[in-house]
Amino acid sequence: MRQLWTLMLLAIVCICTAASGATPVQPQSLDQSAQPETRFAVPQRANSHLDETLLSENWESGTLNGWEVVDLTAVPGQWHLDDYQAFGGTGTSWWVGNPEINTNGGYDNEWYMVLDMPSLTLPAGTPMMRFWHRYKVEDPSSADPPYNGWDGMNLRISTNGGTNWMVIPSTALTPVYDRTSLYGFGVQHCEGPNIPGWCGTNTTWHQQTVNLTTWAGQTVIIRFAFGSDPGFCTSDDATMFGWMIDNVRCYAGTDTFFTDNADSVGLWRSGVGRNPAGSFWRVDTDTDPENGTYVLMCNQVSTGDYVPNMNCAIMSPYIDLRTIAFGTVKVDVRIKGDVPCDDPDNHPEDCDAWGAEITVDSGRTWCALNNPTCNPDCTSYRYIGPVPSWEFFSESGFSSEWKDLYQFVGHVVRIRFYEQSTCDLNVAEGMMFDDFSVVFTPGFPNDVSCATIQVRYPNVAGRPMRIRGFFENPGANAQNDVTCYYRVMEVGTWRAFFPPIASIAHGTRATRDTVVTIATPGVYTFQTRSGLIGDQNLANDTATCWGVQVQPADSPLELGYDNHTLPDTFYYFPSYETGSGPLVHFTPLADGVVPSRFHIQNVRIQFSNSQDADNMPFELHVYESGQAAPGLEIVNTTVNVNRNETGVDRWKSIDISTDPDTRDVTHDFWVWLKTTNSGPTPRYPAVVGRDELPWNEVHYYSWTGSGTPSTQPYFFQIHATIVDATSAAGETSVELPASWGLMQNYPNPFNPATDIRHDVPRADHVTLKVFNLMGQEVATLVNGMVQAGSHTVSFSGANLSSGVYLYKLESGSFSATRKMLLMK
């Protein structure tokens, strides 16, 4: 649970299609007038297939009809005796963990687990307690103020039989708690800031001492409390096992009045720290139904609203995917209602939300429908905000996020919806559901699609522009020798990428690159398409990027890494904490945009028009490029944004050309927008963006001004303009290679050294390795990011025997091998 983004639905005429993977090949230029037009056979569509509904429900029976309701706050206590990595290597220890989570067991999100010792009457004087413990929970380093830790644990004490509890303070502990304010207790479990505890990693069994003098002479219960938030748990990091304790001893001086070695449960009690909230799923009528009378909802009958501190789910009947043929399996449902994110406690990440999940193991693990394999590198979405009228999820502002479930063929699965609320009293009706369906659509044996097209910045008349088509094979059969095509609709006909895709297996992706040059400024439409002969599905063959603005030849070079235009659904980002904000890494040198030197002219940004006041400030920072984070700061200025400078049809331009550090730049650079608005959310000005397409490039981050930035799965509409200063510095511009190339080594034969030249048309990851005729690697000459240009490396065979050796250059889909002869 980190930055939570707000969704905004607006209509934009120009869109780019969604994306896929990345690999470079030999480019071509569009303005080669001698190149003939390429014509290809029209693929034949397969015979139509009937969709099969695997499960549907409209609740018109007026009942839940086999859907199972679960109160997720009513989890059982998880403290138990276990021999897993027990103290001393034998016997058992107390462990707050579920052995069935992940490989070796661990903890889940949203736990509040407590272990209470038997009641003790503390003697007068200086009663003490010692115990041994070990733990590993979420890394606290990125916690948002006023919190400095996420998941964690602490000790509590009650003097009235467990009715009231207080945290035993650090002043009574040796060693003390390592964090002063844990999010897992404070926000997730509504206890507020300044709840201290242990967190992070201390996996070695170590002794803890507790001074109980404050409570001497009283009868007490001591509690071991564990709290986790909704964002990260053992399912995300299998090494996080939770907390273990053992060998508890209470004493005063030399007299021991309690001891326990975790051999038996005895009078110890395992439970949860909060009472269950209850479950409110029900079928009822809606005042404005779309289809029929009854709908599914999660709220109270008496008020029509859900309640605070709720987390309840409803599970579908089992869905059998064991016998379906090749195709797609899609989930859809009508939705309407409101789950607001209006947090009076000023924690924007602490929002009420709803979501949809799938399980393939009978409920042991649940994964978001947009990330159904629980891939830790992907964002698992939950949803907020109003949906004022009935619409299918697939056609709403959340469209295209629920994945094809065909990957689970052979399994029996269940789907569940959940609604979750925080401690805040700001509640609403919640989300309502109707016309749920899981539909299987038979696939096409022969189908190669063009998933998206990338048109790289800058776009200037008379200057080569790089475009890339992303192709994938959703068909059942592997395909060979697939020719792919590109065009600029206003000035050219379809032309073939070179070379064809040699082989593309089911479920895999490939890319093809080229370079085009447009002579006249204007707005252009770029397209790429697959040309599989016998393609049975023409609907997915072509990707289009409309509205590419080609600037006049003498224009500054505009840099950006988005897909040029916003689609119907896009986002704005008003929930950044004060002191944090979006960060973009600009890499004109690594991309080969300029040879070696440039001036930074402007930073251009699109802001949300939801801003309702003028003179809203933010700080603009520009940095030299560091290793994994911004380096030396070269610009720091405060900028005010007015309402007439917002909206997706306007760019706010900030001139930084007068700053001397922006002249004659010889390195890549970063641009950071620091939030200075300290009021409650939403905090403006807010940058506009959208979901990032998987182009195998990382340019977008969130940052707090220190440490390593966090990558973000979004395009931020943040650009920079530069001027090529190479010629102004008296340097000669070097023409970049037009294609990948591996040249014959020289000299050949050689003894003992030779040079190998290779051409790189664009900055990319490159390997150059040497092998013997047995296929064994004998040397790695290049393995890393290589800038565009012609490069020469030396190879020495001083320690090798005479004979024939192979050297191989690889980058993405490009691969070339040559022979050389070592003759001693």
Beta strands, then each sheet from edge to edge (+ up, - down):
strand 1: 6-9
strand 2: 52-57
strand 3: 68-71
strand 4: 79-82
strand 5: 93-96
strand 6: 112-116
strand 7: 120-121
strand 8: 128-136
strand 9: 152-158
strand 10: 166-167
strand 11: 173-174
strand 12: 201-211
strand 13: 219-227
strand 14: 242-252
strand 15: 255-260
strand 16: 269-272
strand 17: 281-285
strand 18: 294-298
strand 19: 311-315
strand 20: 319-320
strand 21: 327-339
strand 22: 353-359
strand 23: 367-368
strand 24: 385-392
strand 25: 412-420
strand 26: 430-442
strand 27: 449-455
strand 28: 465-472
strand 29: 479-482
strand 30: 484-488
strand 31: 495-496
strand 32: 501-504
strand 33: 509-516
strand 34: 522-530
strand 35: 542-550
strand 36: 557-559
strand 37: 569-572
strand 38: 581-586
strand 39: 598-605
strand 40: 616-625
strand 41: 630-641
strand 42: 652-655
strand 43: 669-675
strand 44: 688-691
strand 45: 700-703
strand 46: 710-711
strand 47: 714-716
strand 48: 718-724
strand 49: 741-742
strand 50: 753-760
strand 51: 764-771
strand 52: 777-786
strand 53: 789-796
strand 54: 803-811
strand 55: 814-822
sheet 1: 1+ 37- 44+ 47-
sheet 2: 2+ 26- 21+ 24-
sheet 3: 3+ 19- 25+ 20-
sheet 4: 3+ 19- 25+ 22- 23+
sheet 5: 4+ 5- 14+ 8- 12+ 11-
sheet 6: 4+ 5- 14+ 15-
sheet 7: 7+ 13- 6+ 16-
sheet 8: 7+ 13- 9+ 10-
sheet 9: 17+ 18-
sheet 10: 27+ 28- 33+
sheet 11: 29+ 32-
sheet 12: 31+ 30- 34+ 35-
sheet 13: 36+ 48- 39+ 42-
sheet 14: 41+ 40- 43+ 38- 45+ 46-
sheet 15: 49+ 50- 53+
sheet 16: 52+ 51- 54+ 55-
end
